[in-house]
Amino acid sequence: MTQKYRSMKELDASLPDKHEVAAELGIPLDEGHNENLTTHEVGKIGGKIGGAKVRKLIEMAEDLMAENAQDRNK
């Protein structure tokens, strides 16, 4: 069963940090301004984080649907 999150803030906190993702991808992400990054580089970082979030949201929805189906069958 998927981990249950009490809020979107809690779910967001469980996602990888953008600086860690950038380091994994070899993209130089600074703490401050990053206007030197290309749209492609920024998209790679955000895509990896957003993809993880979408996967978690889908898992949560599937678990909720399964629970609701079980409740209806009781």
C-alpha positions as a printed NumPy array, in Angstrom:
array([[  0.   ,   0.   ,   0.   ],
       [  1.168,   3.508,  -0.768],
       [  2.252,   5.843,   1.986],
       [ -0.59 ,   8.116,   3.07 ],
       [  0.078,  11.842,   3.116],
       [ -2.019,  14.179,   5.247],
       [ -1.417,  17.169,   3.011],
       [  0.108,  18.242,  -0.279],
       [  2.874,  19.898,   1.732],
       [  3.745,  16.514,   3.237],
       [  3.699,  14.89 ,  -0.214],
       [  5.918,  17.644,  -1.639],
       [  8.362,  17.164,   1.246],
       [  8.724,  13.502,   0.252],
       [  9.865,  14.409,  -3.279],
       [ 13.527,  14.673,  -4.273],
       [ 15.242,  18.023,  -3.771],
       [ 15.807,  19.99 ,  -6.979],
       [ 19.512,  20.442,  -6.17 ],
       [ 19.977,  16.691,  -5.687],
       [ 18.184,  15.996,  -8.972],
       [ 20.3  ,  18.585, -10.786],
       [ 23.48 ,  17.057,  -9.379],
       [ 22.365,  13.565, -10.519],
       [ 21.766,  14.939, -14.007],
       [ 25.04 ,  16.881, -14.076],
       [ 23.263,  20.239, -14.331],
       [ 24.938,  23.119, -12.437],
       [ 22.076,  24.483, -10.297],
       [ 23.089,  27.292,  -7.933],
       [ 21.282,  28.409,  -4.775],
       [ 20.682,  31.836,  -6.304],
       [ 20.179,  32.898,  -9.878],
       [ 20.25 ,  30.293, -12.608],
       [ 19.52 ,  32.353, -15.694],
       [ 22.397,  30.589, -17.442],
       [ 20.427,  27.309, -17.566],
       [ 18.621,  26.34 , -20.739],
       [ 14.919,  25.543, -20.845],
       [ 15.877,  21.972, -21.65 ],
       [ 18.007,  21.685, -18.496],
       [ 15.341,  23.232, -16.279],
       [ 12.744,  20.909, -17.808],
       [ 14.859,  17.853, -17.05 ],
       [ 15.025,  18.853, -13.378],
       [ 11.335,  19.707, -13.075],
       [ 10.273,  16.708, -15.102],
       [ 11.992,  14.277, -12.797],
       [ 10.411,  15.879,  -9.718],
       [  6.994,  16.342, -11.319],
       [  7.036,  12.804, -12.651],
       [  7.649,  11.437,  -9.164],
       [  4.8  ,  13.552,  -7.81 ],
       [  2.382,  12.363, -10.484],
       [  3.323,   8.723,  -9.809],
       [  2.636,   9.191,  -6.084],
       [ -0.691,  10.911,  -6.772],
       [ -1.768,   8.094,  -9.098],
       [ -0.798,   5.473,  -6.507],
       [ -2.78 ,   7.343,  -3.85 ],
       [ -5.832,   7.556,  -6.141],
       [ -5.615,   3.845,  -6.975],
       [ -5.418,   2.946,  -3.278],
       [ -8.416,   5.161,  -2.505],
       [-10.424,   3.614,  -5.347],
       [ -9.577,   0.107,  -4.092],
       [-10.61 ,   1.038,  -0.535],
       [-13.896,   2.491,  -1.81 ],
       [-14.582,  -0.662,  -3.842],
       [-13.953,  -2.832,  -0.767],
       [-16.311,  -0.658,   1.304],
       [-19.064,  -1.021,  -1.326],
       [-18.639,  -4.808,  -1.348],
       [-19.139,  -5.196,   2.4  ]])
